[in-house]
Amino acid sequence: MKFGLFGTGPWAHLAHAPALAAHKDVEFIGVWGRNPEKATELAEQHGAKAYADIDALIAGVDAVAVALPPDVQADIALRAARAGKHLLLDKPVAFTAEAADEIVAAAKENNAAGVVFFTRRFMPQIDDFLAGVTATGGWLEARVDHLGSIFNEGNPFGESVWRKESGGLWDVGPHATALVLPVLGPVEKVTALRGTRDMTHVLLRHTGGAITTLTLTVNAPAKLEREDAAFFGESGVAGVPAVDWQPVQAFGRAVDALISAAGGGPASPLDLEFGAQVVKILAAAAESIATGRTVDL
Ligand SMILES: NC(=O)c1ccc[n+]([C@@H]2O[C@H](COP(=O)([O-])OP(=O)(O)OC[C@H]3O[C@@H](n4cnc5c(N)ncnc54)[C@H](OP(=O)(O)O)[C@@H]3O)[C@@H](O)[C@H]2O)c1
């Protein structure tokens, strides 16, 4: 599969580019970034070419990988989907349900496959764990704490403007939401509050009656940084295992899933529809924070 990469920031360097260059079934064609020097530097590191024009890179590939702020990604993904190109998007797909739905519809209309890179969901130990707890059933609640501290010196993610504005809800919220949905099912009600230091508490009521509590921030004091998640129910407590962070390997599995879906295999469970479902939940949480009301989905 011929790939073009959009984005030259920290995540493109850490995950997308090395994984595309290492994948045996990928031809890594080119890199686009708004800064041509950064695009040239990243492309040259991986034997690809820098492109100055977005549509020229889209035209020259079978699939796009996108590592850009969500609103910038949404625009490029829509253009690529309309050109019939397969999409390997990063989380969150977009900032609005409308933008995410538009990408889903364009991909469907143009037979483009799609996968969204919810990193932990592409780690086999997490996948096995979620399959196990789904089979067990009887869960009454889930709790996910994802407290990051990205504004400390030396953290590359702290430079990103949209993370400062949109906070943990949109940055780590997608990962947290993607963990609970396969086990507890769709969400029908969302309510949320944000406190100091971006401390965002979100309650989700799933259609089966279970409740999820998400605690999210990207601006925690360093001593409070943590990533914990667990399901609670009739059979007791099931903690999501802590696993080694291997983004390049995980991204390789996302590429496998896209190649398989594009070749007529089953759609990935982390497809564009799933990505859009996550966006709807996060947008509802943002609305609840802004209005002080519970939002029905
Ligand atoms: N799956 C995961 O675990 C995971 C982990 C980290 C990040 N991500 C996702 O990956 C994406 C990229 O993240 P990131 O950490 O690299 O930081 P980012 O701030 O989201 O993106 C940085 C890149 O976006 C470019 N950019 C910023 N504003 C732009 C605009 N208005 N128009 C065009 N380009 C623009 C930057 O260009 P300049 O260099 O020229 O400023 C840089 O190439 C995000 O969506 C993030 O959510 C996912």
The ligand as an SDF file (V2000), in Angstrom:
LIG
                    3D

 48 52  0  0  0  0  0  0  0  0999 V2000
   -2.4830    7.7250   19.2130 N   0  0  0  0  0  0  0  0  0  0  0  0
   -1.7310    8.2870   20.1460 C   0  0  0  0  0  0  0  0  0  0  0  0
   -1.3830    7.6630   21.1550 O   0  0  0  0  0  0  0  0  0  0  0  0
   -1.2800    9.6830   19.9440 C   0  0  0  0  0  0  0  0  0  0  0  0
   -0.1810   10.2060   20.6560 C   0  0  0  0  0  0  0  0  0  0  0  0
    0.2260   11.5060   20.3780 C   0  0  0  0  0  0  0  0  0  0  0  0
   -0.4590   12.2690   19.4270 C   0  0  0  0  0  0  0  0  0  0  0  0
   -1.5320   11.7290   18.7810 N   0  0  0  0  0  0  0  0  0  0  0  0
   -2.2870   12.5120   17.7940 C   0  0  0  0  0  0  0  0  0  0  0  0
   -1.4610   12.8000   16.6900 O   0  0  0  0  0  0  0  0  0  0  0  0
   -1.7630   14.0780   16.1680 C   0  0  0  0  0  0  0  0  0  0  0  0
   -0.4740   14.9020   16.0780 C   0  0  0  0  0  0  0  0  0  0  0  0
    0.0110   15.1090   17.3980 O   0  0  0  0  0  0  0  0  0  0  0  0
    1.4050   15.8170   17.7250 P   0  0  0  0  0  0  0  0  0  0  0  0
    1.7510   15.3900   19.1020 O   0  0  0  0  0  0  0  0  0  0  0  0
    2.4030   15.5940   16.6720 O   0  0  0  0  0  0  0  0  0  0  0  0
    1.1030   17.3860   17.8570 O   0  0  0  0  0  0  0  0  0  0  0  0
    0.0790   18.3730   17.0960 P   0  0  0  0  0  0  0  0  0  0  0  0
    0.2650   19.6940   17.7250 O   0  0  0  0  0  0  0  0  0  0  0  0
   -1.2750   17.8040   17.1100 O   0  0  0  0  0  0  0  0  0  0  0  0
    0.5920   18.3590   15.6140 O   0  0  0  0  0  0  0  0  0  0  0  0
    1.8160   18.8820   15.2590 C   0  0  0  0  0  0  0  0  0  0  0  0
    1.8860   18.9850   13.7510 C   0  0  0  0  0  0  0  0  0  0  0  0
    0.7600   19.7080   13.2520 O   0  0  0  0  0  0  0  0  0  0  0  0
    1.2120   20.8060   12.4490 C   0  0  0  0  0  0  0  0  0  0  0  0
    0.2320   21.8790   12.5160 N   0  0  0  0  0  0  0  0  0  0  0  0
   -0.1960   22.5510   13.6120 C   0  0  0  0  0  0  0  0  0  0  0  0
   -1.1570   23.4420   13.2830 N   0  0  0  0  0  0  0  0  0  0  0  0
   -1.3200   23.3320   11.9380 C   0  0  0  0  0  0  0  0  0  0  0  0
   -2.1520   23.9960   10.9910 C   0  0  0  0  0  0  0  0  0  0  0  0
   -3.0290   24.9300   11.3790 N   0  0  0  0  0  0  0  0  0  0  0  0
   -2.0590   23.6400    9.6880 N   0  0  0  0  0  0  0  0  0  0  0  0
   -1.1900   22.6910    9.2920 C   0  0  0  0  0  0  0  0  0  0  0  0
   -0.3790   22.0260   10.1280 N   0  0  0  0  0  0  0  0  0  0  0  0
   -0.4420   22.3440   11.4380 C   0  0  0  0  0  0  0  0  0  0  0  0
    2.5700   21.1380   13.0250 C   0  0  0  0  0  0  0  0  0  0  0  0
    3.3150   21.8770   12.1080 O   0  0  0  0  0  0  0  0  0  0  0  0
    4.5740   22.7830   12.5840 P   0  0  0  0  0  0  0  0  0  0  0  0
    5.6360   21.8260   13.0050 O   0  0  0  0  0  0  0  0  0  0  0  0
    4.8880   23.5640   11.3670 O   0  0  0  0  0  0  0  0  0  0  0  0
    4.1090   23.6060   13.7430 O   0  0  0  0  0  0  0  0  0  0  0  0
    3.0950   19.7080   13.2680 C   0  0  0  0  0  0  0  0  0  0  0  0
    3.4690   19.1110   12.0380 O   0  0  0  0  0  0  0  0  0  0  0  0
   -2.8320   14.6680   17.0860 C   0  0  0  0  0  0  0  0  0  0  0  0
   -4.1010   14.4800   16.5080 O   0  0  0  0  0  0  0  0  0  0  0  0
   -2.7600   13.8220   18.3550 C   0  0  0  0  0  0  0  0  0  0  0  0
   -4.0280   13.6670   18.9780 O   0  0  0  0  0  0  0  0  0  0  0  0
   -1.9330   10.4740   19.0120 C   0  0  0  0  0  0  0  0  0  0  0  0
  1  2  1  0
  2  3  2  0
  2  4  1  0
  4  5  1  0
  4 48  2  0
  5  6  2  0
  6  7  1  0
  7  8  2  0
  8  9  1  0
  8 48  1  0
  9 10  1  0
  9 46  1  0
 10 11  1  0
 11 12  1  0
 11 44  1  0
 12 13  1  0
 13 14  1  0
 14 15  2  0
 14 16  1  0
 14 17  1  0
 17 18  1  0
 18 19  2  0
 18 20  1  0
 18 21  1  0
 21 22  1  0
 22 23  1  0
 23 24  1  0
 23 42  1  0
 24 25  1  0
 25 26  1  0
 25 36  1  0
 26 27  1  0
 26 35  1  0
 27 28  2  0
 28 29  1  0
 29 30  1  0
 29 35  2  0
 30 31  1  0
 30 32  2  0
 32 33  1  0
 33 34  2  0
 34 35  1  0
 36 37  1  0
 36 42  1  0
 37 38  1  0
 38 39  2  0
 38 40  1  0
 38 41  1  0
 42 43  1  0
 44 45  1  0
 44 46  1  0
 46 47  1  0
M  CHG  2   8   1  16  -1
M  END
$$$$
